[in-house]
């Protein structure tokens, strides 16, 4: 089946004059694989959190007012951290910026997993890059998109790469939401 699909796809691409698949050089790049895989994992977790986070906070014993204020602080923190990390990404280096964001996210995730104190959760949620919207609200997307544009020389390649990047993210977000829903 896959061979026939690949042949059909190849014939259609030749007839249309463009390709739908990333070029082999793009597909084999270590940076490309790293960006795609971390985006997949991150978007899966965002989808999962969009379903499970509120229920988890309620199970910890937080009141509705505390949950609402915590989510507000998380959004404000995402805004501030995103502003700081994206405006300094070129100066610090994109890889370092992504690693700093990942470390903040890891810190916040571990804190949320082991702690139930509202104030500690508020601090961790504010400086950690946890999304509460089910979508990309942190610094990662802007930095990754800037890095992706440097991987391809032509604009058609960039459009294809962004298309795949968005598709992978959407599939991961849906899978994460389904996994979160299955546990609820």
C-alpha positions as a Markdown table, in Angstrom:
| # | Residue | x | y | z |
|---|---|---|---|---|
| 1 | Unk | 0.0 | 0.0 | 0.0 |
| 2 | Unk | 2.7 | 2.5 | 1.0 |
| 3 | Unk | 4.6 | 1.9 | -2.2 |
| 4 | Unk | 1.5 | 2.5 | -4.4 |
| 5 | Unk | 0.7 | 5.6 | -2.3 |
| 6 | Unk | 4.3 | 6.9 | -2.7 |
| 7 | Unk | 4.1 | 6.2 | -6.5 |
| 8 | Unk | 0.8 | 8.0 | -6.8 |
| 9 | Unk | 2.0 | 10.8 | -4.7 |
| 10 | Unk | 5.2 | 11.1 | -6.8 |
| 11 | Unk | 3.3 | 11.1 | -10.1 |
| 12 | Unk | 0.9 | 13.8 | -8.8 |
| 13 | Unk | 3.8 | 15.9 | -7.6 |
| 14 | Unk | 5.6 | 15.7 | -10.9 |
| 15 | Unk | 2.3 | 16.6 | -12.7 |
| 16 | Unk | 1.8 | 19.6 | -10.3 |
| 17 | Unk | 5.4 | 20.7 | -10.4 |
| 18 | Unk | 5.9 | 20.7 | -6.6 |
| 19 | Unk | 6.5 | 18.2 | -3.8 |
| 20 | Unk | 4.4 | 17.7 | -0.7 |
| 21 | Unk | 7.1 | 16.0 | 1.3 |
| 22 | Unk | 10.1 | 17.6 | 2.9 |
| 23 | Unk | 13.3 | 17.4 | 1.0 |
| 24 | Unk | 15.6 | 14.5 | 2.1 |
| 25 | Unk | 18.2 | 17.0 | 3.4 |
| 26 | Unk | 15.5 | 18.6 | 5.6 |
| 27 | Unk | 14.2 | 15.3 | 6.9 |
| 28 | Unk | 17.6 | 14.0 | 8.0 |
| 29 | Unk | 18.7 | 17.2 | 9.8 |
| 30 | Unk | 19.3 | 16.5 | 13.6 |
| 31 | Unk | 18.0 | 20.0 | 14.4 |
| 32 | Unk | 14.9 | 19.3 | 12.3 |
| 33 | Unk | 14.2 | 16.0 | 14.1 |
| 34 | Unk | 14.8 | 17.6 | 17.5 |
| 35 | Unk | 12.4 | 20.5 | 16.7 |
| 36 | Unk | 9.7 | 18.3 | 15.4 |
| 37 | Unk | 9.9 | 15.7 | 18.2 |
| 38 | Unk | 10.0 | 18.3 | 21.0 |
| 39 | Unk | 7.1 | 20.1 | 19.5 |
| 40 | Unk | 5.2 | 16.7 | 19.3 |
| 41 | Unk | 5.8 | 16.0 | 23.0 |
| 42 | Unk | 5.0 | 19.5 | 24.1 |
| 43 | Unk | 1.8 | 19.7 | 22.1 |
| 44 | Unk | 0.7 | 16.3 | 23.4 |
| 45 | Unk | 1.2 | 17.5 | 27.0 |
| 46 | Unk | -0.7 | 20.7 | 26.2 |
| 47 | Unk | -3.6 | 18.7 | 24.9 |
| 48 | Unk | -3.5 | 16.4 | 28.0 |
| 49 | Unk | -3.3 | 19.4 | 30.3 |
| 50 | Unk | -6.2 | 21.2 | 28.6 |
| 51 | Unk | -8.4 | 18.3 | 29.8 |
| 52 | Unk | -6.8 | 17.3 | 33.1 |
| 53 | Unk | -5.3 | 20.4 | 34.7 |
| 54 | Unk | -8.5 | 21.9 | 36.1 |
| 55 | Unk | -9.7 | 18.5 | 37.5 |
| 56 | Unk | -6.3 | 17.9 | 39.0 |
| 57 | Unk | -6.3 | 21.3 | 40.7 |
| 58 | Unk | -9.8 | 20.7 | 42.0 |
| 59 | Unk | -8.7 | 17.3 | 43.3 |
| 60 | Unk | -5.8 | 19.0 | 45.2 |
| 61 | Unk | -8.5 | 20.9 | 47.1 |
| 62 | Unk | -8.1 | 24.3 | 45.6 |
| 63 | Unk | -11.2 | 26.4 | 45.5 |
| 64 | Unk | -12.7 | 27.8 | 42.3 |
| 65 | Unk | -11.3 | 31.3 | 43.1 |
| 66 | Unk | -7.9 | 29.9 | 43.7 |
| 67 | Unk | -8.0 | 27.9 | 40.5 |
| 68 | Unk | -9.1 | 31.0 | 38.6 |
| 69 | Unk | -6.4 | 33.2 | 40.0 |
| 70 | Unk | -3.8 | 30.5 | 39.5 |
| 71 | Unk | -4.8 | 30.2 | 35.8 |
| 72 | Unk | -4.6 | 34.0 | 35.5 |
| 73 | Unk | -1.2 | 34.0 | 37.0 |
| 74 | Unk | 0.0 | 31.3 | 34.7 |
| 75 | Unk | -1.2 | 33.2 | 31.6 |
| 76 | Unk | 0.5 | 36.4 | 32.9 |
| 77 | Unk | 3.7 | 34.4 | 33.6 |
| 78 | Unk | 3.5 | 32.9 | 30.1 |
| 79 | Unk | 3.3 | 36.4 | 28.6 |
| 80 | Unk | 6.3 | 37.7 | 30.6 |
| 81 | Unk | 8.5 | 34.7 | 30.1 |
| 82 | Unk | 7.6 | 34.6 | 26.4 |
| 83 | Unk | 8.5 | 38.3 | 26.0 |
| 84 | Unk | 11.8 | 37.8 | 27.8 |
| 85 | Unk | 12.8 | 34.6 | 26.0 |
| 86 | Unk | 11.8 | 35.6 | 22.5 |
| 87 | Unk | 13.4 | 39.1 | 22.6 |
| 88 | Unk | 16.7 | 37.6 | 23.8 |
| 89 | Unk | 16.7 | 34.4 | 21.7 |
| 90 | Unk | 19.1 | 35.7 | 19.1 |
| 91 | Unk | 21.4 | 37.2 | 21.6 |
| 92 | Unk | 21.5 | 34.0 | 23.9 |
| 93 | Unk | 21.2 | 31.6 | 21.0 |
| 94 | Unk | 18.0 | 29.8 | 20.0 |
| 95 | Unk | 19.1 | 26.4 | 21.3 |
| 96 | Unk | 19.9 | 27.9 | 24.7 |
| 97 | Unk | 16.6 | 29.8 | 24.8 |
| 98 | Unk | 14.7 | 26.6 | 24.0 |
| 99 | Unk | 16.6 | 24.7 | 26.7 |
| 100 | Unk | 15.9 | 27.5 | 29.3 |
| 101 | Unk | 12.2 | 27.3 | 28.4 |
| 102 | Unk | 12.2 | 23.5 | 28.6 |
| 103 | Unk | 13.9 | 23.7 | 32.0 |
| 104 | Unk | 11.3 | 26.1 | 33.3 |
| 105 | Unk | 8.5 | 23.9 | 32.0 |
| 106 | Unk | 10.1 | 20.8 | 33.6 |
| 107 | Unk | 10.5 | 22.7 | 36.9 |
| 108 | Unk | 6.8 | 23.7 | 36.8 |
| 109 | Unk | 5.6 | 20.2 | 35.8 |
| 110 | Unk | 7.5 | 18.5 | 38.6 |
| 111 | Unk | 6.3 | 21.2 | 41.1 |
| 112 | Unk | 2.7 | 20.6 | 40.1 |
| 113 | Unk | 3.1 | 16.9 | 40.4 |
| 114 | Unk | 4.6 | 16.9 | 43.9 |
| 115 | Unk | 3.1 | 20.0 | 45.6 |
| 116 | Unk | -0.4 | 21.0 | 46.6 |
| 117 | Unk | 0.4 | 24.4 | 48.2 |
| 118 | Unk | -1.4 | 27.2 | 46.3 |
| 119 | Unk | 1.4 | 29.7 | 46.7 |
| 120 | Unk | 4.1 | 27.3 | 45.5 |
| 121 | Unk | 1.9 | 26.3 | 42.6 |
| 122 | Unk | 1.4 | 30.0 | 41.8 |
| 123 | Unk | 5.1 | 30.7 | 41.7 |
| 124 | Unk | 5.9 | 27.6 | 39.6 |
| 125 | Unk | 3.0 | 28.2 | 37.2 |
| 126 | Unk | 4.0 | 31.8 | 36.8 |
| 127 | Unk | 7.7 | 31.2 | 35.9 |
| 128 | Unk | 7.1 | 27.8 | 34.3 |
| 129 | Unk | 5.8 | 27.8 | 30.8 |
| 130 | Unk | 2.5 | 25.8 | 31.4 |
| 131 | Unk | -0.3 | 26.4 | 29.0 |
| 132 | Unk | -3.9 | 26.5 | 30.2 |
| 133 | Unk | -5.5 | 27.1 | 26.8 |
| 134 | Unk | -4.8 | 23.9 | 25.0 |
| 135 | Unk | -2.6 | 25.7 | 22.5 |
| 136 | Unk | 0.8 | 27.2 | 22.1 |
| 137 | Unk | 1.1 | 30.2 | 24.4 |
| 138 | Unk | 4.8 | 30.1 | 25.3 |
| 139 | Unk | 8.1 | 31.2 | 23.8 |
| 140 | Unk | 8.7 | 27.9 | 21.9 |
| 141 | Unk | 6.7 | 28.5 | 18.8 |
| 142 | Unk | 8.3 | 31.9 | 17.9 |
| 143 | Unk | 11.9 | 30.6 | 18.5 |
| 144 | Unk | 11.2 | 27.3 | 16.6 |
| 145 | Unk | 9.7 | 29.1 | 13.6 |
| 146 | Unk | 12.7 | 31.4 | 13.4 |
| 147 | Unk | 15.0 | 28.3 | 13.5 |
| 148 | Unk | 13.0 | 26.5 | 10.9 |
| 149 | Unk | 13.3 | 29.3 | 8.4 |
| 150 | Unk | 17.0 | 28.9 | 8.4 |
| 151 | Unk | 16.8 | 25.2 | 7.5 |
| 152 | Unk | 15.4 | 25.7 | 4.0 |
| 153 | Unk | 16.6 | 27.9 | 1.3 |
| 154 | Unk | 13.5 | 28.5 | -0.8 |
| 155 | Unk | 10.1 | 29.8 | 0.2 |
| 156 | Unk | 8.2 | 26.7 | -1.1 |
| 157 | Unk | 10.4 | 24.5 | 1.2 |
| 158 | Unk | 9.6 | 26.8 | 4.1 |
| 159 | Unk | 5.9 | 26.5 | 3.4 |
| 160 | Unk | 6.1 | 22.7 | 3.3 |
| 161 | Unk | 8.2 | 22.6 | 6.4 |
| 162 | Unk | 5.7 | 24.8 | 8.3 |
| 163 | Unk | 2.8 | 22.7 | 7.0 |
| 164 | Unk | 4.3 | 19.5 | 8.4 |
| 165 | Unk | 5.3 | 21.3 | 11.6 |
| 166 | Unk | 1.7 | 22.5 | 12.1 |
| 167 | Unk | 0.2 | 19.1 | 11.2 |
| 168 | Unk | 2.5 | 17.3 | 13.7 |
| 169 | Unk | 1.4 | 19.7 | 16.4 |
| 170 | Unk | -2.3 | 19.4 | 15.6 |
| 171 | Unk | -2.1 | 15.6 | 15.7 |
| 172 | Unk | -0.2 | 15.6 | 19.0 |
| 173 | Unk | -2.6 | 18.1 | 20.6 |
| 174 | Unk | -5.5 | 15.9 | 19.6 |
| 175 | Unk | -3.8 | 12.8 | 20.8 |
| 176 | Unk | -3.0 | 14.4 | 24.1 |
| 177 | Unk | -6.6 | 15.6 | 24.6 |
| 178 | Unk | -7.8 | 12.1 | 23.9 |
| 179 | Unk | -5.4 | 10.6 | 26.4 |
| 180 | Unk | -6.4 | 13.2 | 29.0 |
| 181 | Unk | -10.1 | 12.4 | 28.3 |
| 182 | Unk | -9.5 | 8.7 | 28.6 |
| 183 | Unk | -8.1 | 9.2 | 32.1 |
| 184 | Unk | -10.9 | 11.4 | 33.2 |
